[in-house]
Every structure is written in C-alpha cells, then in structure tokens.
Amino acid sequence: MAIIITDECINCGACEPECPNNAIYEAGAEWAWADGNNLSGTITIDGESIDVSKRFTPKSEDTYYIESGKCTECVGFHEEPQCAAVCPVDCCVPDPDMVETKEVLLEKKNRMHV
C-alpha cells in the first residue's frame, strides 16, 4: 500500500528528500509523474494516456503530501518506507485505501526507474 501523510504533519520537510521516487511534495506544490525519475513521454493510468511532464494541482495546501501513484513504500530501495523512518511525529502511515502487493510496488518502481 502507499503511504499517506496525516494532518499531524508539522511541515518539517524531513520526509521529502528521503523519497527515492520523488512522490512527496511540499504543501501547495504542483506535481508531475516525471518528477525525480526516468519517465518520459506518456503513461497510462486507469486507461487514460497522460503526458508525464503535465503538472497537476497540489493534493494539499496545508501539509506535505504523497502522490500515491508514485509511492512504492521504498520497495526495491530500502527495507522500510524512509518517510516514516525519519518523521519526527509519526504522520507517515500506510494508506488503507491504497493497498498494493510487494510485486505491484516493485513493478511501479521498475517503471519509474528504468
């Protein structure tokens, strides 16, 4: 499953540089599929072809947030999610609405980091 950042976030920013997929964004920051990885061209998400450089609206205006489609829980990089490991207030937690197997997470990692 992907990780989410809860409302307890104190906006310290410790998590952002730890993410190997660049899936963590500062409050109010736009995001793109191509940020911090090797994606180019288009990607198909839920049957829709999307330009990977397209900027999307922030998922939060108040706290750091994680783009769940890019989150792999650090599978293929580390033994545990690094955002959760460095968070001083334990607000990086598993997202119960985004349950994925290790195989799916590794597939996402391999797609982004060819």
PyMOL commands that set and color helices and strands:
alter all, ss='L'
color gray80, all
select helices_A, chain A and resi 16-18+82-86+102-112
alter helices_A, ss='H'
color red, helices_A
select strands_A, chain A and resi 3-5+24-25+42-45+48-51+65-66+92-94
alter strands_A, ss='S'
color yellow, strands_A
deselect
rebuild
show_as cartoon
